[in-house]
Every structure is written in C-alpha cells, then in structure tokens.
C-alpha cells in the first residue's frame, strides 16, 4: 500500500483521495514477515483506521492504546490497529491540511520490531512522500488546480514507483500523460533513476537549506527547545549514462556534528559511522564529525542528496514576550536579540503577533526601537518588520497598548491560545549561512566526466515553527497546529 493522500475538511469528509496498492509488494511482505504478517485491509478500512490513529476522528473519546501518556510518538511512524492486527510501520504526516501516508516493506520478521534506522523502506517512502508534497504544495490554495494535479498523480506514480520501489522521487519532473513517457534506457549501465542523458556543458548546482524550529518560554521551570534539520539539494547536468559524482559536506572547527543522516538511493556508498550518529543519544567524543562524503550517480533532475539534523548550542534569535491584561487593554512587550555568531544579513525578518478570541484591534499605541509595525487588513495581527539587519547592539524591542472592538466570525479563534496564553512567531531567511556552519567546498566536488564543470554552491537558514510564548501565562508543551 504505497501512497494515500487526502485533504481533511472539518475532520468529517475527505477531499482529493488518492491511493495506490502494489500486490507484488504485499506478496513479498507476506513472504518476509511469515507468521507476523498483517494483511492490508480494504482502502476504506485502512483510511478509517489511519484517521483514528492520527486523532482526526473520535478524538473526544479516550482510547488507551492510542491516548495513554505512556505512548508518545517521537516520529511520523505509527502502528495502525486493524481487524487483522497492527499494521507497522505506517509512515504518515500532515502538511498544509493534507495527509500523506505510505506503508513501506519490511524485509525481515516483524517480531520483535526492528529499529527504524534498519528499515530502508522508510527513507525511500519518506523521499517519495516529500516528492509528492513538492509536487502538490504550489497548488494548495487553488482547489481546482489541486484536484487536477491529484488526478494526474496515479499516472505519475506508475513512472515514479512502477513496481513498488521508488525509482524517481522528483514527481514534478515526470510527465503527466502516458503518451509522453520515455522508453527505458537501452544502456545497461544507466541506472533506472537516470531517465535521460544530458548534452552540453557540465554544471552542478548545490544548495544546503537548514530550517530551525524553536519553542521559547522565558521561564525557569520550562526548558526552551530548538532543533535544526537540513537538506542538500543537487542538480547535476553532466553527460554520460552513469556519471560518477562525489560531493563533500564540511563543518567548521568545533561545529556541531550532523546526525540522523538519510541519503538518497542514488548514493553508491557511505561511511557506516556517518549513518549511526543519532540525535536520540547524547553526543560523545567518538561521534562522527566529517567530512561527509557522498559518491553518487545523479538523477537527471533536481533531487535531495541527503537530510540531516543537528544539535546546535543556541537558537539564532533569543526572545522574550510579555502580554498582560489591564482592564480593557493589553500591554505587550517583545524583546529580541540576535546571537553574535549568526550572520546579520537577512532577506527578511518579521515577528508576527496574533490576537486570538478577540475582536478587531480598535486602538494601538506602540513604540519600536527598530523597524516598523504594520496592522493586518483583518486587524487581528501585528507584523513587526525588522528588515534585513539588526542594529549594532543586535537587540530590538517593541512595547505597546492594544484595545479591541466587538469580535466577529472572521477573527481568529484558538482553543489553546485563550486568555493571555499567546505567542510571537518569527519568520526569517538568512542567505549564505547555516546554523551548523555546514558548507560545500566547490573544489572538493569530483566529477569524472570530460570538461571542466561549472559548480555553484549556496546555502540558507530559514525559520520553521519558531515561537516565543508569553512568559506571563502558562504555555502548552505540545501544540499540534504549530507543525502543519
């Protein structure tokens, strides 16, 4: 059961359902798993069981195997209970209102359950799902366009995953009609994921994108959390049916090591120590800290060579948010400080301050030490535009008093952010910078083809779910809508 996609609307009906089963994979699973094999139920039964496991239906009912505090998921891998038994591992996540899920093949017995890192199908399934996300996401605000794209998805999956094993996870690069499908290459040395050969001057483009998630509380009894995760995207226009390319990622001296590394299936070999570094275990002196070499035969189109996480010592921007209710007014104070190790050159940097369960902002008095403050059209969101640089002090502040009118249906509501429980969300992008310091040395890229290739390397740091909670009110430890 390879792929399931759907848009949840009011948690009651599913729009744009798309799924594909692979009987050959199910037969292989039965052979590998033996007595531990659990058959895949009908499409409707699987969907109902998955929605139940994700708490998208019957979430008001306490079910011990699903809702007990002793069972906390630290990944997107679930065990879905069906009439025939528990299906595992089901890889599932939500993104922009859509559910993406697949059931990878486990090529061994399921009792006892093998460690996730040893199930190669998980990384392949994740790459395929992320390829589908990349294909669908640009149309998520247009239902007609999204419906058309998902209608084409079945044809695209035949090319991307003809027999259940992903051959090309870059769904956007595939043709949407059967008439345009190219014949398989006749060169036996050409791998299946390299759909065509390039003719022209060799060139390689590499971009490291790191995203940082953060939860800051400014409380003594609550620990702030943050996480960095990165992806290395490559586009290799080089001649040959099976060209060999080697790319090396480097870290500065004393830079935090890369962990939880997942590589693309086109990578031909890696140092096992590279793949064993896990963020689930504390760092020690023996941890692998590079250089990280990736020899590979590149696909014809853009692809993500690898994914990784890292435990950086500090978040890039430290913040404090205080919101106090005084009569009919709210008094707000926001202080932000850029860490001195972070490059002070932004493409954009904004602080979004929403006000839930209240009416439109009727009166606003404020003072900013830097940048400018804008009010949204709906008058329920303050946008503090800090701009492209912090001042020399690397600190900025905002103070203000806000009063509200009568609430209407169009104004945002939130059951978690009630009363003074509120947050500031930071949105920023820093070009030519990574928080880990990870970079690609252009001179270290080896391409075994004729001619001198043109090599372009770039990197960037982007905020993702970067929240600063009001320190004057209780803040939830888990807030599910933050990660949509």
CORZI-V105959 format. One record per helix or strand. SS is the DSSP state (a for helix, b for strand). FROM is the first residue (numbers start at 1). LEN is the number of residues. If there is no record, write none. Layout:
ss:SS from:FROM len:LEN
ss:SS from:FROM len:LEN
//
This chain:
ss:b from:3 len:7
ss:b from:13 len:8
ss:a from:23 len:14
ss:a from:43 len:11
ss:a from:64 len:4
ss:b from:77 len:6
ss:b from:85 len:11
ss:b from:98 len:6
ss:a from:116 len:3
ss:a from:120 len:18
ss:a from:143 len:18
ss:a from:171 len:3
ss:a from:178 len:3
ss:b from:203 len:14
ss:b from:225 len:13
ss:b from:245 len:6
ss:b from:258 len:6
ss:b from:267 len:3
ss:a from:272 len:5
ss:b from:292 len:5
ss:b from:303 len:8
ss:b from:317 len:10
ss:b from:329 len:10
ss:b from:348 len:7
ss:b from:361 len:8
ss:b from:372 len:4
ss:b from:381 len:5
ss:b from:395 len:10
ss:b from:423 len:9
ss:b from:439 len:2
ss:a from:442 len:3
ss:b from:446 len:2
ss:b from:454 len:17
ss:a from:480 len:4
//
